Each structure stands twice: as C-alpha cells, then as structure tokens.
Amino acid sequence: MKQIALRGRTYPTDLNHAGTVFGGWIMAKMDKAASIAVEDIVTSTAVTVSVTDLHFLKPVKNGDIFTVYTEVVKIGNTSIQIEVSMMVRCKESHEEYEVTNAVFTFVTVDNEGKSISVESVIRDDIPQEIQRLLKNESI
Ligand SMILES: CC(C)(COP(=O)(O)OP(=O)(O)OC[C@H]1O[C@@H](n2cnc3c(N)ncnc32)[C@H](O)[C@@H]1OP(=O)(O)O)[C@@H](O)C(=O)NCCC(=O)NCCS
C-alpha cells in the first residue's frame, strides 16, 4: 500500500547552479521518507544498504510543493525494500506528477550496528499486507 511519508516545499537554498533542485537534496528527502516507512514496521534501527533504479524524470523547481510516497515491496531475512516516489503538485491544476523514483533497501540492525532479522523486531500492529510480505506471500 502506497503511503505519504513526507511533504514540503522547495526553497532557493535547495537549488543548483542551473536553478533547479539538487538531485542530492531530492535523494536525501527520499531516504528520509523511506526510513519513516521502515520505522512504521520495525522497532529497531534500520540503515540504508542500497539505492537502485534511481530515475530523475522531471526537474523540481523553486517553490514547488512535493510529496514523497513510499511502499514496502519486499521483506527478506534482515532487509526491507521500499519503492519511493517523489511527486510535485502543479501550481495551476493541483494535479501531481512524478519527478523521481527509486528503490531503497534497508537492513535492520542491533545496537552494535549488526544486522538482525526483521521478524525479531517487527511491530505488533503491522497491516495485513506487511504480514503477507513477511511470509513471502504476494500482495
Ligand atoms: C547494512 C550492514 C549492517 C549489512 O551488513 P551485513 O549484515 O554483513 O550484510 P549482508 O551481506 O549479510 O546483507 C544483509 C542484507 O542486506 C542485503 N544487502 C546487502 N547488500 C545489498 C545491496 N548492495 N543491495 C541490496 N541488498 C543488499 C542482503 O541481501 C541481506 O538481505 P537479507 O538478509 O534480507 O537476505 C552493513 O553493510 C553496513 O553497516 N553498511 C553501512 C550502512 C550505512 O551506514 N548506511 C548509510 C546511513 S543509514
């Protein structure tokens, strides 16, 4: 299930020399959004181990209002994969269009930073589709 993890507006300090928003700024927002989605389902710390399939589809401009959507798509032994998509709201129509998407993988870790099984730190109140992912069932 797709969820809103983060919303905000861009400001002049977020821009690159060409006048559009830095790719690194966008990636940081997506990473933070994904980490919120992970924290919704586990009680431990989780760290980003990889980012793949990163696509910058459209530029983000100064003053744009953005929303980052997340969806948990896979749960492994110690890893959680999240599809992350940043959308921008058109000023005139208020319709959203996608500007960037990527797949973030997190690993659940203990206090020493060692990977631990997702199942051992899963929250009690996770939704049904996450329970199915835990059991490797398709949703
Ligand atoms: C995350 C970390 C603890 C994993 O170490 P590890 O347990 O020895 O790694 P493993 O090779 O056993 O892999 C653990 C899991 O991550 C997955 N993984 C590892 N490298 C991956 C990669 N490049 N892409 C996707 N998944 C990856 C493995 O498939 C495995 O998943 P599974 O248990 O669900 O099957 C370690 O790599 C680390 O500390 N990295 C730095 C994290 C960090 O600082 N991130 C930035 C700030 S949050």
PDBQT file of the ligand as one rigid body, heavy atoms in Angstrom, charges set to zero:
ROOT
HETATM    1  C1  LIG A 201      23.907  -2.788   6.481  1.00  0.00    +0.000 C 
HETATM    2  C2  LIG A 201      25.024  -3.666   7.007  1.00  0.00    +0.000 C 
HETATM    3  C3  LIG A 201      24.936  -3.807   8.537  1.00  0.00    +0.000 C 
HETATM    4  C4  LIG A 201      24.837  -5.057   6.368  1.00  0.00    +0.000 C 
HETATM    5  O1  LIG A 201      25.931  -5.848   6.731  1.00  0.00    +0.000 OA
HETATM    6  P1  LIG A 201      25.842  -7.467   6.645  1.00  0.00    +0.000 P 
HETATM    7  O2  LIG A 201      24.753  -7.961   7.538  1.00  0.00    +0.000 OA
HETATM    8  O3  LIG A 201      27.187  -8.002   6.833  1.00  0.00    +0.000 OA
HETATM    9  O4  LIG A 201      25.399  -7.630   5.137  1.00  0.00    +0.000 OA
HETATM   10  P2  LIG A 201      24.870  -8.913   4.392  1.00  0.00    +0.000 P 
HETATM   11  O5  LIG A 201      25.684  -9.084   3.177  1.00  0.00    +0.000 OA
HETATM   12  O6  LIG A 201      24.746 -10.076   5.347  1.00  0.00    +0.000 OA
HETATM   13  O7  LIG A 201      23.402  -8.460   3.928  1.00  0.00    +0.000 OA
HETATM   14  C5  LIG A 201      22.332  -8.188   4.823  1.00  0.00    +0.000 C 
HETATM   15  C6  LIG A 201      21.097  -7.992   3.997  1.00  0.00    +0.000 C 
HETATM   16  O8  LIG A 201      21.262  -6.849   3.156  1.00  0.00    +0.000 OA
HETATM   17  C7  LIG A 201      21.097  -7.206   1.784  1.00  0.00    +0.000 C 
HETATM   18  N1  LIG A 201      22.066  -6.462   1.001  1.00  0.00    +0.000 N 
HETATM   19  C8  LIG A 201      23.384  -6.330   1.244  1.00  0.00    +0.000 A 
HETATM   20  N2  LIG A 201      23.958  -5.565   0.295  1.00  0.00    +0.000 NA
HETATM   21  C9  LIG A 201      22.964  -5.201  -0.551  1.00  0.00    +0.000 A 
HETATM   22  C10 LIG A 201      22.911  -4.420  -1.731  1.00  0.00    +0.000 A 
HETATM   23  N3  LIG A 201      24.005  -3.845  -2.236  1.00  0.00    +0.000 N 
HETATM   24  N4  LIG A 201      21.735  -4.278  -2.356  1.00  0.00    +0.000 NA
HETATM   25  C11 LIG A 201      20.609  -4.844  -1.861  1.00  0.00    +0.000 A 
HETATM   26  N5  LIG A 201      20.579  -5.595  -0.748  1.00  0.00    +0.000 NA
HETATM   27  C12 LIG A 201      21.760  -5.774  -0.099  1.00  0.00    +0.000 A 
HETATM   28  C13 LIG A 201      21.377  -8.708   1.732  1.00  0.00    +0.000 C 
HETATM   29  O9  LIG A 201      20.740  -9.289   0.610  1.00  0.00    +0.000 OA
HETATM   30  C14 LIG A 201      20.802  -9.158   3.049  1.00  0.00    +0.000 C 
HETATM   31  O10 LIG A 201      19.392  -9.237   2.940  1.00  0.00    +0.000 OA
HETATM   32  P3  LIG A 201      18.541 -10.470   3.601  1.00  0.00    +0.000 P 
HETATM   33  O11 LIG A 201      19.078 -10.710   4.977  1.00  0.00    +0.000 OA
HETATM   34  O12 LIG A 201      17.134  -9.960   3.637  1.00  0.00    +0.000 OA
HETATM   35  O13 LIG A 201      18.718 -11.632   2.710  1.00  0.00    +0.000 OA
HETATM   36  C15 LIG A 201      26.441  -3.091   6.611  1.00  0.00    +0.000 C 
HETATM   37  O14 LIG A 201      26.622  -3.249   5.220  1.00  0.00    +0.000 OA
HETATM   38  C16 LIG A 201      26.554  -1.603   6.965  1.00  0.00    +0.000 C 
HETATM   39  O15 LIG A 201      26.708  -1.257   8.148  1.00  0.00    +0.000 OA
HETATM   40  N6  LIG A 201      26.502  -0.720   5.950  1.00  0.00    +0.000 N 
HETATM   41  C17 LIG A 201      26.544   0.723   6.181  1.00  0.00    +0.000 C 
HETATM   42  C18 LIG A 201      25.093   1.277   6.357  1.00  0.00    +0.000 C 
HETATM   43  C19 LIG A 201      25.089   2.772   6.416  1.00  0.00    +0.000 C 
HETATM   44  O16 LIG A 201      25.923   3.375   7.097  1.00  0.00    +0.000 OA
HETATM   45  N7  LIG A 201      24.157   3.382   5.665  1.00  0.00    +0.000 N 
HETATM   46  C20 LIG A 201      24.129   4.810   5.488  1.00  0.00    +0.000 C 
HETATM   47  C21 LIG A 201      23.492   5.554   6.601  1.00  0.00    +0.000 C 
HETATM   48  S1  LIG A 201      21.917   4.941   7.129  1.00  0.00    +0.000 SA
ENDROOT
TORSDOF 0
